[in-house]
Amino acid sequence: MRIAVTGAAGRLGRTLTGRLEERGDTVVPIDVAPPVSLPLSDRDGLISVCAGADVVVHLAARMSWQRADDAALFETNVLGTANVAEAAALAGAKLVLASTGEVYPEGKPVYQPLDEDHPRAPTSAYGLTKKLAEDTVDFYRRTRGLEAVVLRFSHFQDAAELLDRNSFFSGPRFFLHRKIEQQRAFGNAAAVAALEPHDDGTTKLVLSRGEDGTPFRMGILDTRDLAAGVVAAVETPGLDGEVIGLGADDSVDFDWLVPELARRAGLDYVDVSLPGPAVHYTTSNAKARKLLGFTVEFPVSRMIAEAELR
């Protein structure tokens, strides 16, 4: 097949394009990074490069929780998605949209495990823009004849990235100094006050808990498994109008995960209770298993074995 992939230079995009090319598909990469340099705001450019595509996989998005980035989030994640949907509809291509569990949101579940029927009530601008992206794609389905499937990704990352202090995700999630920087940027003075006494200038990990002592808990999906799930959505017929969640089979408690990462890296860790409730959730893969045959080949234990301190 001829498959256009937006966000092709990103973490998932690189892995996905490699998988597709191994299958013999022709991949048309779309990204703001060279050598493509095609922004989602360029509707005519998107229409041109997507012409002749059988499938358009829309991974590209802006992710931020800083209020200063709200306008850019709407421009990329909503207007950009409308442009991609227009291009896919005109090409007669199937659209696979990457969405997120932040539309629920995962951090404040009404019930668990979270599944595709969970109410969408995002609490961040990022989550709101992804909800609107889903609605935009549904509009093009209903009014322009677009064939589309929405994939809601739970958290994913590369295994080696778990112990990368400069990682967008793992840095502030697991490294004490980076978490202090993040919470200070968010204006969470109470969290900073709880964390700073543990910072002696050395590199340490942090085991985060809610104020009642409940450890943080979440699923961490390997990028390779997520790429396999996207490939399955690309090649499986009869998915028009479906919304399918993709995440880890099992969530992991940080009071197990952080000590394991500390042992892997040869680092100390600190145990800190933060203001407010713990981030503590589990997602369901039942629909992905049923419709896509989705399986997890790289559980978090295998990811830890591949993690590298950077």
Secondary structure, 3 states (H helix, E strand, C coil): CEEEEECCCCHHHHHHHHHHHHHCCEEEEECCCCCCCCCCCCHHHHHHHHCCCCEEEECCCCCCCCHHHHHHHHHHHHHHHHHHHHHHHHHCCEEEEEEEHHHCCCCCCCCCCECCCCCCCCCCHHHHHHHHHHHHHHHHHHHHCCEEEEEEECCEECHHHHHCCCCCCHHHHHEHHHHHHHHHHHCCHHHHHHHHHHCCCCCEEEEEECCCCCECEECCEEHHHHHHHHHHHHHCCCCCCCEEEECCCCCEEHHHHHHHHHHHHCCEEEEEECCCCCCECCECCHHHHHHHCCCCCCCHHHHHHHCCCC
